[in-house]
Amino acid sequence: MLTLGIDEAGRGPVIGPLVIAGVLADSNEFKELKRIGVKDSKLLTPQKREDLFDKIISMVKDYKILIINPKEVDNFVFENRLNELELLKFCEIINHFSPDKVIIDAPGNNIKKIEVFIRKNLIKKSVELVLEHKADLKYEIVGAASILAKVTRDRIIEELKQKYKVNFGSGYMSDPLTQEFLSKNWNNREFQHLFRKSWASWQNLNTKKTQRKLSDFNKH
């Protein structure tokens, strides 16, 4: 039986892409993933994730990584459809492999609704679906997908920093470096493609600018 594990990295940051990964493996490879210490990427150090990345790729049947840029994320978020974006990408990966079983770290609370949506968009309708919250903690195959997604996103973030010779931190608003970079560059043309403009943190700055313009207009 071939099982596909799917997980994402970068759902929440205001800077950078959303990355979704799928890892395909059989039962023997499951054991190997466990043996080398595969688990939820959040429980591993950056160096350990990097070390496991190539090992995972070399030992599993196959894998697929999708990179969704900020503009595409915005297109869905502006319509309150972020979960739908993720689910469509999950289906793309599932249809690519046509596995016997799929285990997914579910992106929403309504598991039944998620399952109906996924099945509607699958080519192979008979696939066994396992949808669970925090599946990356429970299943090594999903943990492997979380590692591929996280390392891929981290590498992209570092490449962007090198390319533009700036340090915007992790891209998450909990990071002071990200906060500072956003406040100084949110409307800088050079960096517009880096930002998710549907995020409240970017929207708030844009609103303040609009309000200032209206205030200046009212003075005359």
JODARA-V972053 format. One record per residue. N is the residue number from 1. NEAR is the number of other C-alpha atoms within 10 Angstrom. Layout:
BEGIN
n=<N | N>
near=<NEAR | NEAR>
END
This chain:
BEGIN
n=<1 | 2 | 3 | 4 | 5 | 6 | 7 | 8 | 9 | 10 | 11 | 12 | 13 | 14 | 15 | 16 | 17 | 18 | 19 | 20 | 21 | 22 | 23 | 24 | 25 | 26 | 27 | 28 | 29 | 30 | 31 | 32 | 33 | 34 | 35 | 36 | 37 | 38 | 39 | 40 | 41 | 42 | 43 | 44 | 45 | 46 | 47 | 48 | 49 | 50 | 51 | 52 | 53 | 54 | 55 | 56 | 57 | 58 | 59 | 60 | 61 | 62 | 63 | 64 | 65 | 66 | 67 | 68 | 69 | 70 | 71 | 72 | 73 | 74 | 75 | 76 | 77 | 78 | 79 | 80 | 81 | 82 | 83 | 84 | 85 | 86 | 87 | 88 | 89 | 90 | 91 | 92 | 93 | 94 | 95 | 96 | 97 | 98 | 99 | 100 | 101 | 102 | 103 | 104 | 105 | 106 | 107 | 108 | 109 | 110 | 111 | 112 | 113 | 114 | 115 | 116 | 117 | 118 | 119 | 120 | 121 | 122 | 123 | 124 | 125 | 126 | 127 | 128 | 129 | 130 | 131 | 132 | 133 | 134 | 135 | 136 | 137 | 138 | 139 | 140 | 141 | 142 | 143 | 144 | 145 | 146 | 147 | 148 | 149 | 150 | 151 | 152 | 153 | 154 | 155 | 156 | 157 | 158 | 159 | 160 | 161 | 162 | 163 | 164 | 165 | 166 | 167 | 168 | 169 | 170 | 171 | 172 | 173 | 174 | 175 | 176 | 177 | 178 | 179 | 180 | 181 | 182 | 183 | 184 | 185 | 186 | 187 | 188 | 189 | 190 | 191 | 192 | 193 | 194 | 195 | 196 | 197 | 198 | 199 | 200 | 201 | 202 | 203 | 204 | 205 | 206 | 207 | 208 | 209 | 210 | 211 | 212 | 213 | 214 | 215 | 216 | 217 | 218 | 219 | 220>
near=<9 | 14 | 24 | 28 | 29 | 32 | 31 | 28 | 24 | 20 | 17 | 14 | 21 | 24 | 28 | 26 | 28 | 23 | 26 | 27 | 27 | 29 | 28 | 27 | 20 | 14 | 12 | 9 | 17 | 19 | 12 | 16 | 23 | 15 | 10 | 11 | 14 | 29 | 23 | 24 | 24 | 15 | 12 | 15 | 10 | 15 | 10 | 14 | 22 | 18 | 12 | 22 | 20 | 11 | 14 | 23 | 16 | 11 | 13 | 19 | 15 | 14 | 21 | 19 | 19 | 18 | 18 | 17 | 17 | 21 | 18 | 13 | 21 | 18 | 16 | 16 | 18 | 12 | 9 | 12 | 14 | 16 | 16 | 17 | 16 | 22 | 20 | 15 | 21 | 25 | 19 | 18 | 24 | 26 | 14 | 12 | 19 | 21 | 19 | 15 | 17 | 23 | 22 | 25 | 23 | 23 | 20 | 13 | 10 | 9 | 15 | 10 | 10 | 18 | 15 | 10 | 15 | 20 | 16 | 11 | 16 | 18 | 14 | 14 | 12 | 12 | 16 | 14 | 17 | 15 | 18 | 16 | 14 | 16 | 22 | 28 | 18 | 14 | 20 | 23 | 36 | 32 | 29 | 34 | 33 | 32 | 30 | 32 | 27 | 27 | 21 | 22 | 22 | 21 | 12 | 16 | 21 | 15 | 12 | 16 | 14 | 11 | 9 | 10 | 9 | 11 | 16 | 20 | 19 | 20 | 25 | 18 | 17 | 11 | 13 | 14 | 15 | 20 | 17 | 15 | 16 | 22 | 12 | 10 | 13 | 21 | 15 | 10 | 8 | 10 | 13 | 15 | 14 | 18 | 23 | 26 | 23 | 19 | 17 | 12 | 17 | 18 | 14 | 12 | 15 | 15 | 12 | 11 | 13 | 12 | 12 | 12 | 11 | 11 | 11 | 10 | 9 | 8 | 6 | 5>
END
